[in-house]
């Protein structure tokens, strides 16, 4: 029987490296995405996989548990080697608001049974400056100014204030604390792993 492992990594915690170097290439994994080279939405392994996962992970408005379980069997279980673990890794899931994360986790449980969840964390004292520098580069190199309030430059304090404002005043980078707690409560500590970037 295939185990399902969800990796809701946080930005700047080696999520892309794990996706590219480990999950995509491991011979004992059936990987659903995110694949950095995938043309499918959210970097899913295929458009079919995205359409199946969309109501489970990202947009629960049209979630049908029975239909979702059936599609999981058809698209994943029947195609995967029974010896392999099924893995999905999307960093945006790690930053979901705790209420949305809890709802997503509930839909996932209804779909795949009891998943295992692997969180990737990084000390905020190094993660926040790293995120700022990445977005600063995107601001100048790619002209991606959304994170900079369409300004050519914001210092790190202005950028942080802007990030809080964009997210309705919430300290969104601390959501992972509540999300880990919810996952442990719902699945049990034995189903939750934490990878620490600094280690």
HUFEN-V923249 format. One record per residue. N is the residue number from 1. SS is DSSP state (~ for helix, > for strand, _ for the rest). PHI is phi as a letter, one per 20 degrees, with the letter a starting at -180 (999 if undefined). D_LAST is the distance of its C-alpha to the last C-alpha in Angstrom with 1 decimal. Layout:
N|SS|PHI|D_LAST  N|SS|PHI|D_LAST
This chain:
1|_|999|31.5  2|_|f|28.7  3|_|f|25.7  4|>|d|24.8  5|>|d|21.1  6|>|d|20.6  7|>|d|17.4  8|_|e|18.1  9|_|f|15.3  10|_|e|15.3  11|_|g|16.3  12|_|m|14.0  13|_|c|10.9  14|_|m|11.6  15|~|f|14.3  16|~|f|16.9  17|~|f|15.0  18|~|f|14.5  19|~|f|18.1  20|~|f|19.5  21|~|e|17.8  22|~|d|17.1  23|~|f|19.2  24|_|f|22.3  25|_|d|22.5  26|_|f|21.5  27|_|f|24.8  28|_|d|24.3  29|>|c|23.6  30|>|d|26.3  31|>|e|24.7  32|>|e|26.5  33|>|p|24.6  34|_|e|23.4  35|_|d|24.5  36|_|f|24.5  37|_|d|27.8  38|_|f|29.6  39|_|f|32.8  40|_|f|32.6  41|~|g|31.8  42|~|l|28.1  43|~|m|27.4  44|_|f|28.5  45|_|f|29.5  46|_|b|33.2  47|~|f|35.5  48|~|f|36.4  49|~|f|32.8  50|~|f|32.5  51|~|f|35.8  52|~|f|34.8  53|~|f|31.5  54|~|g|32.9  55|~|f|34.5  56|~|e|31.7  57|~|e|28.7  58|~|d|30.3  59|_|b|33.9  60|~|f|35.0  61|~|f|38.6  62|~|d|40.0  63|_|f|37.9  64|_|c|40.0  65|~|g|38.2  66|~|f|40.7  67|~|f|40.7  68|~|f|36.9  69|~|f|36.7  70|~|f|39.4  71|~|f|37.7  72|~|f|34.4  73|~|f|36.5  74|~|f|38.4  75|~|e|35.7  76|~|d|32.7  77|~|f|33.7  78|_|f|36.8  79|_|d|35.2  80|_|e|31.9  81|_|f|31.9  82|_|f|31.9  83|_|e|29.3  84|_|e|26.7  85|>|e|24.4  86|>|e|25.1  87|>|c|22.2  88|>|c|22.5  89|>|c|19.9  90|_|b|21.1  91|~|f|19.1  92|~|f|22.1  93|~|f|22.2  94|~|f|19.1  95|~|d|21.3  96|_|f|24.5  97|_|g|26.4  98|~|g|25.9  99|~|f|29.5  100|~|f|29.1  101|~|f|25.8  102|~|f|27.6  103|~|f|30.6  104|~|f|28.6  105|~|f|26.9  106|~|f|30.4  107|~|f|31.8  108|~|f|29.1  109|~|f|29.8  110|~|f|33.5  111|~|e|32.9  112|~|d|30.6  113|_|n|30.8  114|_|e|27.6  115|_|f|24.6  116|>|d|21.0  117|>|c|18.7  118|>|d|15.1  119|>|e|13.6  120|>|d|10.9  121|>|c|10.1  122|_|b|9.4  123|_|g|10.6  124|~|g|14.3  125|~|f|14.9  126|~|d|13.3  127|~|f|14.0  128|~|f|17.7  129|~|f|18.5  130|~|f|16.9  131|~|f|19.0  132|~|f|22.0  133|~|f|21.9  134|~|f|21.7  135|~|f|24.6  136|~|f|26.4  137|~|f|26.3  138|~|f|27.7  139|~|f|30.3  140|~|e|31.7  141|~|f|31.2  142|_|d|31.9  143|_|m|33.9  144|_|e|31.8  145|_|d|32.8  146|~|g|32.3  147|~|f|29.2  148|~|d|31.2  149|_|l|34.3  150|_|l|36.1  151|_|e|36.0  152|_|f|35.5  153|_|b|33.0  154|_|c|31.4  155|_|f|29.3  156|~|f|26.0  157|~|f|27.7  158|~|f|30.4  159|~|f|27.9  160|~|f|26.1  161|~|g|29.5  162|~|f|30.5  163|~|f|27.4  164|~|f|28.4  165|~|f|32.0  166|~|g|31.4  167|_|e|29.7  168|_|m|32.6  169|_|n|31.2  170|_|f|28.2  171|_|e|24.7  172|~|g|23.6  173|~|f|19.9  174|~|d|19.7  175|~|g|21.3  176|~|g|18.2  177|~|f|18.4  178|~|f|21.9  179|~|f|21.1  180|~|f|18.5  181|~|g|21.1  182|~|f|23.9  183|~|f|22.2  184|~|f|21.6  185|~|f|25.3  186|~|e|26.7  187|~|d|24.9  188|_|n|23.7  189|~|f|20.3  190|~|f|20.4  191|~|d|20.6  192|>|c|17.5  193|>|c|13.8  194|>|c|10.9  195|>|d|7.9  196|>|d|5.5  197|_|g|5.4  198|_|f|3.8  199|_|d|0.0
